[in-house]
């Protein structure tokens, strides 16, 4: 579908509360009204048309009136479908553990329940039919109450057989959503997947054994509050995956730390990792070999004016020095001259997405870093970014913004929420595109988060990123096109995000729509916090990064 920012963008800004029960009730009522009113009316008019066609005299005026009525009913049906889509999208996006909306899962035609379509009813019977749906809805409601009372494990302890059944069913639903998303047979599958993944996370989080194991991972840097939301176990699951990957010795061997190289050839090293602990003497040898083999960083680039959030993601698209063996980071140095001639300096840290889908590669922008980031754990990539910031010479008090696409957004949110980073730098803004950040987003730094409903990656955290400080812009582009050489799906492509962000910012500047107005306010807030104007001169410093490994 063609991207229309006026129709296919939803903006949620600040702390907000959505009555999911009311949305479900409205969706169910409208569904049955359409079924019982518009459908029969169209059938009656069609029958009338057939009868008129059999009359042996001129009936053109009657035929015209019938056609007009049918056309009006078609328009009304399309408008109702559009409203139903929006109601269901909002209900699925904001379905949370305190709304008691779980019971609506057992009501056909509600936003959270089986839809009155061939696909919806087939799914309804494939996952246990009425008995399975009712059992799941009741157990989810018990979980809601338990989670609200701060004892999310209670429902599982009292009814372990139901917990087992619902866990399997939620996992099955997640698989169905993933498949539907892949083939684009259901334009709700992105929001549905996120909701069902969050439900499965709540199932896992309700198991006392898992919670005890996850708490024990605090030694490895897991920092999430396991009692906060239904998506909290994402941190523990990710951390367990990291430990498993490390134990298996995948990739290029144990890490001794990470090295960075600036455009002028200057290098820095952050020592750490299991390799350094196992063999400290080997570290010096591997460090020298790694530094000698690193490619040169791209030369500095320059531009004028105040960069928008779309420009930042485009600067990430312009990076071309990352692969399985190398990472790349860019740090933008903004120098703004005031009307009185005084100069102020601010910074934007541009962070790329995943460059390798392997784990433990020499390049730190890989799947291992993804798991570490979602788990709230330290990573070589996190240390590499901080080393680059030190090398760039960011002074205390100077405003700093983190911007990232995909994994880069995870790193941006994690850095902005890191107490050590906050104690050293004046972090004023975070911009993410296509990133699952609900479990790690900072609570007191303005966050501008862009998500495409056609992109499954932002939904992998199982929950919408929310908070007083968060503005989330959700696109509706399920048929994005991009460079065929891009290794990721087009809906996740950074270049697609650039086009959509630019279109939305342009619409926001000229619209009176409250949602787009909130986007305009969020964009103006980050520009003001960084002190950017048309007189701003920016230099982009590029850095190459590489893990120090045994291979």
C-alpha positions in Angstrom: 0.0 0.0 0.0 1.2 3.6 -0.6 2.4 5.3 2.5 0.0 8.0 3.7 1.2 9.7 6.9 -2.2 11.3 7.5 -4.0 7.9 7.7 -1.3 5.3 8.5 0.5 6.9 11.4 -0.5 6.6 15.1 1.4 8.8 17.6 1.3 8.0 21.3 3.0 10.6 23.5 3.5 10.8 27.3 1.8 8.8 30.0 -1.5 7.6 28.8 -4.1 5.0 29.7 -6.2 3.1 27.2 -9.5 1.4 28.3 -9.0 -1.8 26.4 -12.3 -3.2 27.7 -14.2 -0.3 26.1 -12.3 -0.8 22.8 -13.2 -4.5 22.8 -16.9 -3.8 23.5 -17.1 -1.1 20.8 -15.3 -3.5 18.3 -17.7 -6.4 19.1 -20.8 -4.2 18.9 -19.7 -2.6 15.6 -18.8 -6.0 14.1 -22.3 -7.4 14.8 -24.0 -4.2 13.7 -22.2 -4.5 10.4 -23.0 -8.2 10.1 -26.7 -7.7 10.9 -27.3 -4.4 9.1 -25.1 -3.7 6.2 -24.9 -7.2 4.9 -28.7 -7.9 4.8 -29.3 -4.4 3.4 -27.0 -5.0 0.5 -28.6 -8.4 -0.1 -32.1 -6.9 -0.1 -31.0 -4.2 -2.6 -29.3 -6.7 -4.8 -32.5 -8.8 -4.9 -34.5 -5.7 -5.7 -32.2 -4.9 -8.6 -32.8 -8.4 -10.0 -36.5 -7.9 -9.8 -36.3 -4.4 -11.4 -34.3 -5.9 -14.3 -37.2 -8.2 -15.1 -39.7 -5.4 -15.5 -40.5 -4.8 -19.2 -40.5 -0.9 -19.0 -37.9 1.8 -18.4 -36.6 1.5 -14.8 -33.4 3.5 -15.2 -34.3 5.9 -12.3 -35.0 3.0 -10.0 -31.8 1.2 -11.1 -29.9 4.5 -10.5 -31.3 4.9 -7.0 -30.5 1.2 -6.1 -26.9 1.6 -7.4 -26.5 4.8 -5.4 -27.7 3.0 -2.3 -25.4 0.1 -2.9 -22.5 2.5 -3.5 -23.4 4.3 -0.2 -23.5 1.0 1.6 -20.1 0.0 0.2 -18.7 3.4 1.4 -20.2 2.8 4.8 -18.8 -0.7 5.0 -15.3 0.6 4.1 -15.6 3.3 6.7 -16.7 0.7 9.3 -13.9 -1.6 8.3 -11.4 1.2 8.7 -12.8 2.0 12.2 -12.7 -1.7 13.2 -9.1 -1.9 12.1 -8.2 1.1 14.2 -10.1 -0.2 17.2 -8.5 -3.6 17.0 -5.0 -2.2 16.4 -5.3 0.1 19.5 -6.7 -2.8 21.6 -4.0 -5.2 20.7 -1.2 -2.6 21.1 -2.3 -1.4 24.5 -3.6 -4.7 25.9 -1.9 -4.9 29.3 -1.9 -7.0 32.4 -4.1 -4.6 34.5 -7.0 -4.1 32.1 -8.8 -7.5 32.6 -9.3 -7.4 28.8 -8.2 -11.1 28.7 -11.9 -12.2 29.1 -12.6 -10.5 25.7 -10.4 -13.2 24.1 -13.4 -15.6 24.5 -15.8 -13.2 22.7 -15.9 -13.7 18.9 -15.9 -10.4 17.1 -14.1 -8.5 19.9 -10.8 -6.9 19.2 -8.9 -9.4 21.3 -11.1 -12.4 20.4 -11.5 -14.5 17.2 -12.5 -12.5 14.2 -15.6 -13.4 12.2 -13.6 -14.2 9.1 -12.5 -17.5 7.6 -8.9 -17.0 8.8 -10.1 -15.9 12.2 -12.4 -18.8 12.8 -9.8 -21.3 11.4 -7.4 -20.0 14.0 -10.1 -20.2 16.7 -10.6 -23.9 16.1 -6.9 -24.6 15.6 -6.0 -23.3 19.1 -8.6 -25.3 21.0 -12.0 -23.9 20.0 -14.4 -22.4 22.5 -13.1 -24.5 25.4 -9.5 -23.6 24.8 -10.3 -19.9 24.3 -12.4 -19.7 27.5 -9.8 -21.6 29.6 -7.1 -19.3 28.3 -9.1 -16.2 28.9 -9.9 -17.2 32.5 -6.3 -18.1 33.3 -5.0 -14.9 31.8 -7.5 -13.0 34.0 -6.1 -14.8 37.0 -2.6 -13.8 35.9 -3.8 -10.2 35.5 -5.1 -10.1 39.1 -2.0 -11.9 40.4 0.3 -9.5 38.5 -1.7 -6.5 39.8 -1.2 -7.7 43.4 2.5 -8.2 42.8 2.5 -12.0 43.0 2.6 -13.0 39.3 3.5 -16.6 40.1 0.4 -17.2 42.2 -1.9 -18.3 39.2 0.7 -20.8 38.1 1.2 -22.3 41.5 -2.5 -22.7 42.2 -3.3 -24.1 38.7 -0.2 -25.6 37.1 -2.1 -27.7 34.5 -3.9 -24.6 33.2 -0.6 -22.8 33.2 1.0 -25.5 31.1 -1.9 -25.5 28.6 -2.1 -21.7 28.3 1.7 -21.4 27.9 1.6 -23.9 25.0 -1.4 -22.1 23.4 0.2 -18.7 23.7 3.4 -20.1 22.1 1.3 -21.6 19.3 -0.5 -18.2 18.8 2.9 -16.5 18.6 4.0 -19.0 15.9 0.8 -18.4 14.0 1.2 -14.6 14.2 4.8 -15.0 13.0 3.8 -17.0 10.0 0.9 -14.7 9.2 3.3 -11.8 9.5 5.8 -13.5 7.1 3.2 -14.0 4.4 1.3 -10.7 5.1 -2.1 -12.5 5.2 -3.3 -10.5 8.3 -2.5 -6.8 8.6 -3.0 -7.2 12.4 -0.2 -9.8 12.8 2.4 -7.3 13.9 0.4 -6.0 16.8 -1.1 -9.5 17.5 2.4 -11.0 17.6 3.6 -8.3 20.1 0.6 -8.9 22.3 0.9 -12.7 22.2 4.6 -12.6 22.8 3.9 -10.4 25.9 1.4 -13.0 27.1 3.9 -15.8 26.6 6.4 -13.7 28.5 3.9 -13.4 31.4 3.5 -17.2 31.3 7.2 -17.7 31.7 7.6 -15.0 34.3 4.9 -16.7 36.4 7.1 -19.8 36.9 8.8 -19.5 40.2 11.8 -21.5 39.2 12.5 -19.3 36.2 12.2 -16.2 38.3 14.8 -17.5 40.8 17.2 -18.3 38.0 16.7 -14.9 36.4 17.3 -13.2 39.7 20.6 -15.1 40.0 21.7 -13.6 36.7 22.2 -10.2 38.4 25.8 -11.2 38.7 26.1 -11.0 34.9 24.6 -7.5 34.7 20.9 -8.2 34.2 19.3 -5.1 35.6 15.6 -5.4 34.9 13.0 -5.5 37.6 11.3 -8.9 37.3 8.1 -7.6 39.0 7.6 -4.6 36.8 5.8 -5.7 33.6 4.7 -8.8 31.8 7.7 -8.5 29.5 10.3 -8.5 32.2 11.4 -12.1 31.6 12.7 -11.0 28.2 15.8 -9.9 30.1 16.2 -13.2 31.8 15.6 -15.3 28.7 18.1 -13.2 26.7 20.7 -13.5 29.4 20.3 -17.3 29.6 20.8 -17.3 25.8 24.0 -15.3 26.1 25.3 -17.7 28.7 24.5 -20.6 26.5 26.2 -19.1 23.5 29.2 -18.3 25.5 29.4 -21.8 27.0 29.2 -23.3 23.5 32.2 -21.3 22.4 30.4 -20.1 19.2 31.9 -17.5 16.8 35.4 -16.4 17.0 36.2 -17.6 20.4 36.1 -15.9 23.8 36.3 -12.1 23.9 39.2 -10.3 25.5 37.5 -6.9 25.0 37.0 -4.6 22.1 39.1 -2.1 20.1 38.2 1.1 18.2 40.0 2.9 15.5 39.5 6.6 14.5 39.9 8.1 11.1 43.3 9.6 12.1 44.5 6.1 13.0 44.3 6.6 16.8 43.2 3.4 18.6 41.7 2.7 22.0 41.0 -0.6 23.7 38.5 -1.7 26.4 39.8 -4.9 28.0 37.3 -7.3 29.4 35.3 -10.5 28.7 35.7 -14.1 29.6 38.8 -14.5 27.5 40.7 -12.0 29.6 39.7 -13.9 32.7 40.7 -17.2 31.3 44.1 -16.2 29.8 45.3 -12.7 30.7 48.7 -13.3 29.1 47.1 -14.1 25.8 45.4 -10.7 25.8 48.4 -8.6 24.8 49.2 -10.8 21.8 45.6 -10.8 20.6 45.3 -7.1 21.1 48.3 -6.3 18.9 47.1 -8.7 16.2 43.6 -7.2 16.2 44.8 -3.6 16.1 47.2 -4.3 13.2 44.4 -6.0 11.2 41.7 -3.4 11.6 40.7 -1.4 8.5 40.9 2.4 8.4 37.8 4.3 9.5 36.0 6.5 7.1 37.2 10.1 6.9 35.3 12.9 8.7 32.3 14.4 6.9 30.6 17.7 7.3 27.2 19.4 6.8 25.3 22.5 7.9 21.9 23.1 9.6 19.8 21.3 12.2 19.5 17.6 11.5 16.1 16.1 11.9 15.5 12.6 13.4 15.1 11.4 9.8 18.5 12.8 9.0 20.1 10.9 11.9 18.7 7.6 10.6 19.9 8.5 7.1 23.4 9.1 8.4 23.3 5.6 9.8 22.2 4.3 6.3 25.2 6.1 4.9 27.7 4.0 7.0 29.3 1.2 4.9 32.1 -0.1 7.1 30.4 -2.8 9.1 30.3 -6.5 8.5 30.8 -9.8 10.4 34.4 -8.8 11.2 34.0 -5.0 11.8 31.6 -2.6 13.4 31.2 1.1 12.7 30.1 4.0 14.9 29.7 7.6 14.0 29.7 10.5 16.4 28.3 13.9 15.2 29.9 17.0 16.7 27.5 19.9 16.4 28.9 23.4 16.8 26.3 26.2 16.9 27.1 29.9 16.7 24.7 32.1 18.5 23.6 35.6 17.3 26.1 37.1 19.8 28.9 35.0 18.3 29.2 32.6 21.1 29.6 28.9 20.3 28.0 25.9 21.9 28.8 22.2 21.2 26.5 19.2 21.4 26.7 15.7 20.1 24.7 12.9 18.5 26.0 9.3 18.7 24.8 7.3 15.6 24.6 3.5 16.2 24.1 1.0 13.4 21.9 -2.1 13.5 22.9 -5.7 13.3 25.6 -6.4 10.8 26.0 -10.1 11.4 23.3 -12.7 12.3 25.9 -15.0 13.8 26.9 -14.9 17.5 30.4 -14.0 18.9 31.8 -12.7 15.6 34.8 -10.3 15.4 32.4 -7.5 14.6 30.5 -6.6 17.8 27.3 -5.6 15.9 26.0 -9.2 15.9 23.3 -11.4 17.5 25.2 -11.9 20.7 25.0 -8.1 21.3 21.3 -8.2 20.5 20.7 -10.8 23.3 23.0 -8.9 25.7 21.2 -5.6 25.0 17.6 -7.0 25.5 19.0 -8.7 28.6 20.2 -5.4 30.0 23.7 -6.8 30.1 27.0 -5.2 29.3 28.4 -5.9 25.8 31.5 -5.3 23.7 29.4 -3.0 21.5 28.3 -1.0 24.5 31.9 -0.5 25.6 33.0 0.3 22.0 30.5 3.2 21.9 31.7 4.6 25.2 35.4 4.4 24.0 34.4 6.3 20.9 32.7 8.9 22.9 35.8 9.3 25.1 38.0 9.6 22.0 35.7 12.2 20.5 36.3 14.5 23.5 32.7 15.0 24.7 33.0 17.4 27.7 30.9 17.3 30.9 27.7 19.3 30.5 27.6 19.2 26.7 24.2 17.8 25.5 24.4 14.3 24.1 21.8 12.4 22.0 21.8 8.7 21.2 20.3 7.6 17.9 20.1 4.1 16.5 18.3 1.7 14.1 17.4 -1.8 15.1 20.2 -3.0 17.4 21.5 0.5 17.4 18.2 1.7 19.1 18.6 -1.0 21.7 22.1 0.3 22.5 20.9 3.9 22.4 18.2 3.2 25.0 20.5 1.1 27.1 23.2 3.8 27.2 20.7 6.5 28.1 19.4 4.4 31.0 22.9 3.5 32.2 23.7 5.3 35.5 27.4 5.4 34.7 26.9 7.0 31.4 24.4 9.4 32.9 26.9 10.4 35.5 29.5 11.3 32.9 27.4 12.8 30.1 24.4 15.2 29.8 22.0 12.8 27.9 19.1 14.8 26.6 17.6 12.7 23.8 17.1 9.2 22.4 15.9 8.5 18.8 15.2 4.9 17.8 13.9 3.3 14.6 12.7 -0.3 14.4 14.0 -1.2 17.8 12.5 -3.3 20.7 13.2 -1.1 23.7 10.2 -1.5 26.1 12.3 -3.5 28.6 15.3 -1.1 28.6 14.1 2.4 27.7 15.2 5.2 30.1 12.4 6.6 32.3 13.6 10.2 32.5 15.1 11.0 29.1 12.9 12.1 26.1 12.6 9.1 23.7 11.3 9.4 20.1 10.6 5.9 19.0 9.7 5.0 15.4 8.1 1.6 14.7 6.7 0.1 11.5 3.8 -2.3 12.1 5.0 -4.1 9.0 8.3 -4.7 10.8 8.3 -7.6 13.3 11.5 -6.4 15.1 10.0 -3.6 17.2 7.4 -6.1 18.6 10.0 -8.6 19.9 9.9 -6.9 23.3 6.2 -8.0 23.6 5.0 -4.5 24.7 4.7 -1.0 23.4 7.3 1.5 24.7 5.4 3.8 27.0 6.1 6.5 29.6 5.8 10.2 30.4 9.0 10.8 28.4 8.2 8.6 25.4 6.7 9.6 22.0 6.1 6.5 19.9 5.3 6.9 16.2 3.8 3.8 14.6 3.6 3.4 10.8 1.4 1.1 8.8 3.6 0.1 5.9 3.3 -3.6 5.3 4.4 -3.6 1.7 7.6 -1.5 1.9 10.1 -1.7 -1.0 13.8 -1.2 -0.6 17.2 -2.1 -2.1 17.1 -5.8 -3.0 20.7 -6.1 -1.7 19.6 -5.2 1.8 20.0 -8.4 3.9 17.0 -7.5 6.2 13.3 -7.5 5.2 12.3 -4.2 3.5 9.9 -3.4 6.3 12.9 -3.2 8.7 15.2 -1.4 6.3 16.7 1.8 7.7 16.2 3.5 4.3 12.4 2.7 4.5 12.3 4.2 8.0 14.1 7.4 6.7 11.4 7.9 4.0 8.5 7.3 6.5 10.0 9.5 9.2 10.6 12.3 6.7 7.0 12.1 5.4 5.6 12.1 8.9 7.7 15.1 10.0 6.6 17.0 6.9 2.9 16.1 7.7 3.3 17.0 11.3 4.7 20.5 10.4 1.5 21.3 8.5 -1.2 19.4 10.4 -3.6 20.2 13.3 -4.0 16.5 14.1 -3.2 16.1 17.9 -1.0 13.0 17.2 1.1 14.5 14.5 1.2 17.6 16.7 2.8 15.5 19.5 5.4 14.4 17.0 6.2 17.9 16.0 6.6 18.8 19.7 8.9 15.9 20.3 11.0 16.8 17.3 11.2 20.4 18.4 12.2 19.3 21.9 15.2 17.3 20.8 16.3 20.2 18.5 16.1 22.7 21.3 17.8 20.4 23.8 20.8 20.1 21.5 20.8 23.8 20.7 20.6 23.1 16.9 19.8 25.9 14.4 20.4 26.6 10.7 23.8 28.0 11.7 24.9 24.7 13.2 28.1 23.2 11.7 28.4 19.5 12.1 31.4 17.2 11.7 30.8 13.4 11.7 33.6 11.4 13.2 33.7 7.7 12.1 35.1 4.8 14.1 35.9 1.2 13.2 35.4 -1.4 16.0 36.4 -5.0 16.4 36.3 -7.6 19.2 39.6 -8.9 20.4 39.1 -12.7 20.1 41.1 -15.9 20.0 40.5 -16.5 16.2 
